[in-house]
Amino acid sequence: MNRTKKSYIPFIAGMAAMALLACLISASLAKEDKAPEEGSVQVQAGDLRLACGEAGIALFGVERTAPGEKVKAENGAEIPAVLTYADEKGEIHYYVEAETIADILDVCYGVTYRDTLNCVDFGEKPFVNDKGEIGVKGNGEPVWLTGDVKCDIDYSIRREGEGKPIGIARSTDMNAAMFRTAEEQAEDAKRAEEHRQSTPLKPEYGVTCGMYTEVDPAEVDMASWSGTAMKDRVFQSQRSREGASATIEQSFNFTPWLGEYAVITIENTGTEDAWVHLRRPNTVGNRRYDTFSNLRVPAGQTLTRALRINPDLPLENRLELYALAFTGADIELTLTAEQYRFGK
């Protein structure tokens, strides 16, 4: 499997997110006491003070939640995003609402109260099927979707809660294929060809995943080039295990510091049409993806994907390209990743 561990800048967003998560959960920052701001609400408890509306939330110096701003719960109630607590020694501590933490730090599957643990659980949620029912295992225990490396169900076949395929749900075991009848092999080939023909060649513009919004490459001012992370690098598909599909996987980390646009050029230098996915994984956790259009890149042709960058979401900067053939055969792609400062 071909991967690179370098990008424009060692932009370790995931590590920063984990550090921020550890800090914000306790969020105990001592400072001198101050008079309450206008609009704050205070609750007296003996010599202690609990208040809301005194502080907001910023990430890397950029305000994400204004002081006094409320967040809306699922039941429609408005609740404070930050509580300010004064201890008996006069020090001030801040407590951030759990769902707000999960949203700002881009936690996979958000946060759920798990009654069996009596814990607020970051990065897990119950699996819900197409009928709105919580899935259970054979022993009756509920199935939980998790952003950890382990998993309770086969994520390679179905996207959580939707029942839709996210990969080719068929065997590519060459030994097994030898024992399939001619009729079965013909049916496999027919389905692969129907899938190939139905897969679009051009992306849907305006789709947003994290800090990226896909746009027409004509929007980018190519004269404002600011950096190249990868230039004409050739990738050949690899099989991670026996029977697995031959795939190409490559990650990219762009940064607002180098400009407003990221551009990925995908040249199919192989002999098979490639089914190319472009997706954005969560910053904390590695099981859920926001996806852009899944496209077909015919053999011998080139596809350019341009993405406008939102500088207010610096943690959500990772992209993953995942590609394979419609037939399970090997593919070859030549990739270029660059950044540009401005649009036209």
NUDRENBA-728609 format. One record per residue (C-alpha): residue number from 1; residue in one letter; x, y, z. Coordinates in steps of 0.2 Angstrom, whole numbers, plus 2048, in hexadecimal, padded with zeros to 3 digits. Layout:
N
{rec NUM, 'a', {X, Y, Z}} ...
***
This chain:
344
{rec 1, 'm', {800, 800, 800}} {rec 2, 'n', {807, 811, 7FB}} {rec 3, 'r', {807, 81F, 808}} {rec 4, 't', {810, 82E, 80C}} {rec 5, 'k', {813, 835, 81E}} {rec 6, 'k', {818, 847, 818}} {rec 7, 's', {80E, 856, 812}} {rec 8, 'y', {811, 868, 810}} {rec 9, 'i', {814, 86B, 822}} {rec 10, 'p', {815, 85F, 831}} {rec 11, 'f', {803, 864, 834}} {rec 12, 'i', {7FF, 857, 842}} {rec 13, 'a', {7ED, 85C, 844}} {rec 14, 'g', {7E8, 84B, 84C}} {rec 15, 'm', {7F5, 84D, 85A}} {rec 16, 'a', {7EF, 85E, 85D}} {rec 17, 'a', {7DD, 859, 85E}} {rec 18, 'm', {7E1, 84B, 86A}} {rec 19, 'a', {7EB, 858, 875}} {rec 20, 'l', {7DD, 864, 874}} {rec 21, 'l', {7D0, 857, 878}} {rec 22, 'a', {7D9, 852, 888}} {rec 23, 'c', {7DB, 864, 88D}} {rec 24, 'l', {7C9, 86A, 889}} {rec 25, 'i', {7C0, 85B, 892}} {rec 26, 's', {7C7, 861, 8A3}} {rec 27, 'a', {7CA, 873, 89C}} {rec 28, 's', {7D1, 879, 8AC}} {rec 29, 'l', {7DA, 889, 8A8}} {rec 30, 'a', {7DF, 893, 8B8}} {rec 31, 'k', {7DE, 8A6, 8B7}} {rec 32, 'e', {7DA, 8B5, 8C1}} {rec 33, 'd', {7C7, 8B7, 8C5}} {rec 34, 'k', {7BE, 8C5, 8BC}} {rec 35, 'a', {7AD, 8CE, 8BD}} {rec 36, 'p', {7A0, 8C5, 8B3}} {rec 37, 'e', {79C, 8CB, 8A2}} {rec 38, 'e', {78C, 8D2, 89C}} {rec 39, 'g', {77F, 8C5, 898}} {rec 40, 's', {788, 8B7, 8A2}} {rec 41, 'v', {77E, 8AC, 8AE}} {rec 42, 'q', {784, 8A7, 8BF}} {rec 43, 'v', {77F, 89A, 8CC}} {rec 44, 'q', {785, 89C, 8DE}} {rec 45, 'a', {789, 88C, 8E7}} {rec 46, 'g', {790, 891, 8F8}} {rec 47, 'd', {7A1, 899, 8F5}} {rec 48, 'l', {7A2, 892, 8E3}} {rec 49, 'r', {79C, 89A, 8D3}} {rec 50, 'l', {796, 892, 8C3}} {rec 51, 'a', {792, 89D, 8B4}} {rec 52, 'c', {78E, 89C, 8A2}} {rec 53, 'g', {790, 8A9, 894}} {rec 54, 'e', {7A1, 8AF, 89A}} {rec 55, 'a', {7AD, 8A6, 88E}} {rec 56, 'g', {7AD, 8A0, 87C}} {rec 57, 'i', {7B8, 893, 873}} {rec 58, 'a', {7C6, 896, 867}} {rec 59, 'l', {7D1, 88A, 85D}} {rec 60, 'f', {7E2, 88F, 858}} {rec 61, 'g', {7DD, 8A1, 85C}} {rec 62, 'v', {7CE, 8A1, 851}} {rec 63, 'e', {7BD, 8A3, 85A}} {rec 64, 'r', {7B1, 894, 858}} {rec 65, 't', {7A4, 898, 865}} {rec 66, 'a', {7A1, 8AA, 86A}} {rec 67, 'p', {7A0, 8AE, 87D}} {rec 68, 'g', {78E, 8AB, 883}} {rec 69, 'e', {78A, 8A1, 873}} {rec 70, 'k', {77D, 893, 876}} {rec 71, 'v', {77D, 882, 86E}} {rec 72, 'k', {76D, 879, 86A}} {rec 73, 'a', {76A, 867, 871}} {rec 74, 'e', {761, 859, 867}} {rec 75, 'n', {751, 85E, 871}} {rec 76, 'g', {752, 870, 86B}} {rec 77, 'a', {758, 877, 87C}} {rec 78, 'e', {765, 884, 87B}} {rec 79, 'i', {774, 881, 887}} {rec 80, 'p', {784, 88A, 88B}} {rec 81, 'a', {793, 884, 881}} {rec 82, 'v', {79F, 889, 890}} {rec 83, 'l', {79D, 889, 8A2}} {rec 84, 't', {7A8, 894, 8AD}} {rec 85, 'y', {7AC, 88D, 8BF}} {rec 86, 'a', {7B4, 896, 8CD}} {rec 87, 'd', {7BC, 88A, 8DA}} {rec 88, 'e', {7BD, 88E, 8ED}} {rec 89, 'k', {7CF, 896, 8EA}} {rec 90, 'g', {7C8, 8A2, 8DD}} {rec 91, 'e', {7CF, 899, 8CE}} {rec 92, 'i', {7C5, 899, 8BE}} {rec 93, 'h', {7C2, 888, 8B4}} {rec 94, 'y', {7B9, 886, 8A4}} {rec 95, 'y', {7AE, 877, 89F}} {rec 96, 'v', {7A9, 875, 88C}} {rec 97, 'e', {799, 86C, 887}} {rec 98, 'a', {79E, 85A, 881}} {rec 99, 'e', {796, 85B, 870}} {rec 100, 't', {79E, 86C, 86D}} {rec 101, 'i', {7AF, 864, 870}} {rec 102, 'a', {7AB, 856, 864}} {rec 103, 'd', {7A6, 862, 856}} {rec 104, 'i', {7B5, 86E, 858}} {rec 105, 'l', {7C2, 860, 859}} {rec 106, 'd', {7B9, 856, 84B}} {rec 107, 'v', {7B7, 846, 855}} {rec 108, 'c', {7B1, 837, 84B}} {rec 109, 'y', {79F, 832, 850}} {rec 110, 'g', {79F, 841, 85C}} {rec 111, 'v', {79A, 83D, 86E}} {rec 112, 't', {78D, 832, 876}} {rec 113, 'y', {788, 82F, 888}} {rec 114, 'r', {78B, 81C, 88A}} {rec 115, 'd', {780, 816, 899}} {rec 116, 't', {789, 805, 89B}} {rec 117, 'l', {799, 80E, 89E}} {rec 118, 'n', {791, 81E, 8A6}} {rec 119, 'c', {79D, 828, 89C}} {rec 120, 'v', {79C, 835, 88F}} {rec 121, 'd', {7A4, 82B, 880}} {rec 122, 'f', {7AE, 835, 873}} {rec 123, 'g', {7AF, 82C, 862}} {rec 124, 'e', {7A2, 81F, 863}} {rec 125, 'k', {78F, 81E, 860}} {rec 126, 'p', {782, 810, 85E}} {rec 127, 'f', {780, 808, 84D}} {rec 128, 'v', {76F, 80C, 846}} {rec 129, 'n', {768, 802, 837}} {rec 130, 'd', {75E, 808, 829}} {rec 131, 'k', {74E, 805, 833}} {rec 132, 'g', {754, 811, 841}} {rec 133, 'e', {757, 802, 84D}} {rec 134, 'i', {767, 800, 857}} {rec 135, 'g', {771, 7F1, 851}} {rec 136, 'v', {775, 7E3, 85C}} {rec 137, 'k', {782, 7D5, 85C}} {rec 138, 'g', {77E, 7C2, 85D}} {rec 139, 'n', {77F, 7C3, 870}} {rec 140, 'g', {773, 7D2, 871}} {rec 141, 'e', {780, 7DF, 875}} {rec 142, 'p', {77D, 7EF, 86B}} {rec 143, 'v', {78A, 7F3, 85D}} {rec 144, 'w', {794, 803, 85F}} {rec 145, 'l', {79C, 80C, 850}} {rec 146, 't', {7AD, 811, 856}} {rec 147, 'g', {7BB, 81D, 850}} {rec 148, 'd', {7C8, 812, 858}} {rec 149, 'v', {7D2, 805, 84E}} {rec 150, 'k', {7C7, 7F7, 853}} {rec 151, 'c', {7B5, 7F5, 84D}} {rec 152, 'd', {7A6, 7EB, 851}} {rec 153, 'i', {79F, 7E9, 83F}} {rec 154, 'd', {7A6, 7E9, 82D}} {rec 155, 'y', {7A8, 7FB, 828}} {rec 156, 's', {7B0, 7F6, 817}} {rec 157, 'i', {79E, 7F1, 811}} {rec 158, 'r', {792, 7FE, 817}} {rec 159, 'r', {791, 810, 81D}} {rec 160, 'e', {78A, 812, 82F}} {rec 161, 'g', {777, 814, 82F}} {rec 162, 'e', {775, 815, 81C}} {rec 163, 'g', {776, 803, 816}} {rec 164, 'k', {77F, 809, 806}} {rec 165, 'p', {78F, 801, 800}} {rec 166, 'i', {79F, 80B, 802}} {rec 167, 'g', {7AB, 7FF, 7F9}} {rec 168, 'i', {7AA, 7F1, 7ED}} {rec 169, 'a', {7A1, 7E3, 7F8}} {rec 170, 'r', {7A7, 7D5, 7EE}} {rec 171, 's', {7B5, 7C8, 7EF}} {rec 172, 't', {7C5, 7CB, 7E5}} {rec 173, 'd', {7CD, 7BB, 7EA}} {rec 174, 'm', {7D5, 7B5, 7DA}} {rec 175, 'n', {7D5, 7A3, 7E0}} {rec 176, 'a', {7C3, 7A3, 7E4}} {rec 177, 'a', {7BF, 7AB, 7D3}} {rec 178, 'm', {7C7, 79B, 7CB}} {rec 179, 'f', {7B9, 791, 7D2}} {rec 180, 'r', {7AB, 79C, 7CC}} {rec 181, 't', {7A0, 797, 7BD}} {rec 182, 'a', {7A1, 7A0, 7AD}} {rec 183, 'e', {78F, 7A6, 7B0}} {rec 184, 'e', {795, 7AD, 7C1}} {rec 185, 'q', {7A4, 7B5, 7BA}} {rec 186, 'a', {79A, 7BD, 7AC}} {rec 187, 'e', {78E, 7C4, 7B9}} {rec 188, 'd', {79C, 7CC, 7C3}} {rec 189, 'a', {7A3, 7D4, 7B3}} {rec 190, 'k', {792, 7DB, 7AF}} {rec 191, 'r', {78F, 7E3, 7C0}} {rec 192, 'a', {7A1, 7EA, 7BF}} {rec 193, 'e', {79D, 7F2, 7AE}} {rec 194, 'e', {78D, 7F9, 7B4}} {rec 195, 'h', {795, 800, 7C3}} {rec 196, 'r', {7A3, 808, 7B8}} {rec 197, 'q', {797, 80F, 7AC}} {rec 198, 's', {78C, 817, 7BA}} {rec 199, 't', {79A, 81F, 7C3}} {rec 200, 'p', {79C, 832, 7BF}} {rec 201, 'l', {7AB, 839, 7B6}} {rec 202, 'k', {7A9, 84B, 7BE}} {rec 203, 'p', {7A7, 850, 7D0}} {rec 204, 'e', {799, 859, 7D8}} {rec 205, 'y', {79F, 86A, 7DC}} {rec 206, 'g', {79A, 873, 7EC}} {rec 207, 'v', {79C, 863, 7F7}} {rec 208, 't', {7A4, 867, 808}} {rec 209, 'c', {7AE, 85B, 813}} {rec 210, 'g', {7B6, 863, 822}} {rec 211, 'm', {7C1, 872, 81C}} {rec 212, 'y', {7BF, 86D, 80A}} {rec 213, 't', {7B2, 872, 7FD}} {rec 214, 'e', {7B4, 86A, 7EC}} {rec 215, 'v', {7B4, 877, 7DE}} {rec 216, 'd', {7B6, 879, 7CB}} {rec 217, 'p', {7C9, 879, 7C8}} {rec 218, 'a', {7C6, 888, 7BC}} {rec 219, 'e', {7C3, 892, 7CD}} {rec 220, 'v', {7D6, 890, 7D2}} {rec 221, 'd', {7E2, 89D, 7CC}} {rec 222, 'm', {7F0, 891, 7C6}} {rec 223, 'a', {7FC, 8A0, 7C6}} {rec 224, 's', {7FB, 8A1, 7D9}} {rec 225, 'w', {804, 890, 7DC}} {rec 226, 's', {80B, 88F, 7EE}} {rec 227, 'g', {812, 87D, 7F1}} {rec 228, 't', {813, 86C, 7EA}} {rec 229, 'a', {811, 85D, 7F6}} {rec 230, 'm', {812, 850, 7E9}} {rec 231, 'k', {816, 850, 7D6}} {rec 232, 'd', {813, 843, 7CA}} {rec 233, 'r', {815, 835, 7D6}} {rec 234, 'v', {810, 824, 7D0}} {rec 235, 'f', {805, 818, 7DA}} {rec 236, 'q', {801, 806, 7D6}} {rec 237, 's', {7F4, 7FD, 7DF}} {rec 238, 'q', {7F8, 7F1, 7ED}} {rec 239, 'r', {7EF, 7E3, 7F6}} {rec 240, 's', {7EF, 7E4, 809}} {rec 241, 'r', {7EA, 7D2, 80B}} {rec 242, 'e', {7E6, 7C2, 801}} {rec 243, 'g', {7D5, 7C5, 7F9}} {rec 244, 'a', {7D4, 7D7, 7FC}} {rec 245, 's', {7D1, 7E4, 7EE}} {rec 246, 'a', {7E1, 7EC, 7E6}} {rec 247, 't', {7E0, 7FE, 7EC}} {rec 248, 'i', {7EA, 80E, 7EC}} {rec 249, 'e', {7E9, 819, 7FC}} {rec 250, 'q', {7F1, 829, 7FE}} {rec 251, 's', {7EE, 837, 80B}} {rec 252, 'f', {7F1, 84A, 809}} {rec 253, 'n', {7F2, 858, 816}} {rec 254, 'f', {7F0, 869, 80F}} {rec 255, 't', {7F0, 879, 81A}} {rec 256, 'p', {7E8, 88A, 819}} {rec 257, 'w', {7F9, 892, 81B}} {rec 258, 'l', {7FE, 88E, 809}} {rec 259, 'g', {7EE, 895, 801}} {rec 260, 'e', {7DC, 893, 7FE}} {rec 261, 'y', {7DC, 885, 7F2}} {rec 262, 'a', {7E2, 873, 7F1}} {rec 263, 'v', {7E3, 86A, 7E1}} {rec 264, 'i', {7E6, 857, 7DE}} {rec 265, 't', {7E9, 850, 7CC}} {rec 266, 'i', {7E5, 83E, 7C9}} {rec 267, 'e', {7ED, 837, 7B9}} {rec 268, 'n', {7E7, 825, 7B5}} {rec 269, 't', {7F7, 81E, 7AE}} {rec 270, 'g', {7F1, 80C, 7AF}} {rec 271, 't', {7E7, 801, 7A3}} {rec 272, 'e', {7D7, 800, 7AE}} {rec 273, 'd', {7CA, 80D, 7B2}} {rec 274, 'a', {7CC, 813, 7C4}} {rec 275, 'w', {7BF, 815, 7D1}} {rec 276, 'v', {7C5, 824, 7DB}} {rec 277, 'h', {7BF, 829, 7EC}} {rec 278, 'l', {7C4, 83A, 7F5}} {rec 279, 'r', {7BF, 83A, 807}} {rec 280, 'r', {7C3, 844, 817}} {rec 281, 'p', {7C5, 83A, 827}} {rec 282, 'n', {7C1, 841, 838}} {rec 283, 't', {7D0, 849, 842}} {rec 284, 'v', {7CD, 83E, 851}} {rec 285, 'g', {7C8, 82C, 84D}} {rec 286, 'n', {7CB, 823, 83D}} {rec 287, 'r', {7BB, 81A, 838}} {rec 288, 'r', {7AF, 828, 831}} {rec 289, 'y', {7B2, 831, 820}} {rec 290, 'd', {7AA, 840, 818}} {rec 291, 't', {7AA, 83D, 805}} {rec 292, 'f', {7AB, 847, 7F5}} {rec 293, 's', {7A5, 83F, 7E5}} {rec 294, 'n', {7AB, 82E, 7E1}} {rec 295, 'l', {7B1, 82F, 7CF}} {rec 296, 'r', {7B7, 824, 7C0}} {rec 297, 'v', {7C7, 829, 7B8}} {rec 298, 'p', {7C9, 820, 7A8}} {rec 299, 'a', {7D9, 818, 7A3}} {rec 300, 'g', {7E5, 825, 79B}} {rec 301, 'q', {7DB, 834, 7A1}} {rec 302, 't', {7DE, 841, 7AF}} {rec 303, 'l', {7D2, 848, 7BC}} {rec 304, 't', {7D6, 858, 7C5}} {rec 305, 'r', {7CD, 85B, 7D6}} {rec 306, 'a', {7CE, 86D, 7DE}} {rec 307, 'l', {7C9, 871, 7F0}} {rec 308, 'r', {7C6, 881, 7F8}} {rec 309, 'i', {7CD, 882, 80A}} {rec 310, 'n', {7C3, 889, 819}} {rec 311, 'p', {7D1, 890, 824}} {rec 312, 'd', {7C5, 890, 833}} {rec 313, 'l', {7C6, 87D, 834}} {rec 314, 'p', {7D9, 879, 835}} {rec 315, 'l', {7D7, 868, 83E}} {rec 316, 'e', {7CD, 861, 82F}} {rec 317, 'n', {7DB, 862, 823}} {rec 318, 'r', {7DE, 850, 81E}} {rec 319, 'l', {7D8, 847, 80E}} {rec 320, 'e', {7D9, 835, 809}} {rec 321, 'l', {7D9, 82F, 7F7}} {rec 322, 'y', {7D3, 81D, 7F4}} {rec 323, 'a', {7D3, 815, 7E3}} {rec 324, 'l', {7D0, 804, 7DC}} {rec 325, 'a', {7CB, 7FC, 7CC}} {rec 326, 'f', {7B8, 7F7, 7C8}} {rec 327, 't', {7BE, 7E6, 7C3}} {rec 328, 'g', {7CA, 7E2, 7D2}} {rec 329, 'a', {7D9, 7E3, 7C7}} {rec 330, 'd', {7E8, 7EE, 7CA}} {rec 331, 'i', {7E9, 800, 7C6}} {rec 332, 'e', {7F6, 80E, 7C5}} {rec 333, 'l', {7F4, 820, 7C9}} {rec 334, 't', {800, 82F, 7C8}} {rec 335, 'l', {7FC, 83C, 7D5}} {rec 336, 't', {800, 84F, 7D7}} {rec 337, 'a', {7FB, 859, 7E6}} {rec 338, 'e', {7FD, 86C, 7E6}} {rec 339, 'q', {7F7, 87C, 7EF}} {rec 340, 'y', {7F2, 88D, 7E8}} {rec 341, 'r', {7F0, 89D, 7F1}} {rec 342, 'f', {7E1, 8A5, 7E8}} {rec 343, 'g', {7D2, 8A2, 7DD}} {rec 344, 'k', {7CF, 8AC, 7CD}} 
***
